[in-house]
Amino acid sequence: MSNNNTDSMPELELPAINRYALVVKPSEVYLKWAHKYFQDGQDITLEELQSDSTVYLIPEMETGLDTWLMQNYEMIFEYEMDSWCQDRKSWPENPSYEEFVEFFQISLHSIVVDLVED
């Protein structure tokens, strides 16, 4: 006899969405940039910067994250920089993909569940 009660439990259907979640967190390089340009940011720590990171919903992909990021990093880089400073003169000039991955820690999550009913 089984001690498992799963036979009597109703099946749970969670509304998964067909997107990946891309989490973008500032890195130590970003923090140094913020400290260099903004006196108001001198007291902020990396832990504080990373405590509320941006999550981007992006399409499911078969090509791999690096390929997608190489094609789309500029938009994310601009958004992240603008969230701290709207003065583009203080941003890195013509940032490359390599600078992007130095400024930010990236993680990808393939299971995204929407718990909000429309």
Secondary structure, 3 states (H helix, E strand, C coil): CCCCCHHHCCCCCCCECCEEEEEEEECHHHHHHHHHHCHHHCCCCHHHHHCCCEEEEEECCCCCHHHHHHHHHHHHHHHHHHHHCCCHHHCCCCCCHHHHHHHEEEEEECCCECCCCC
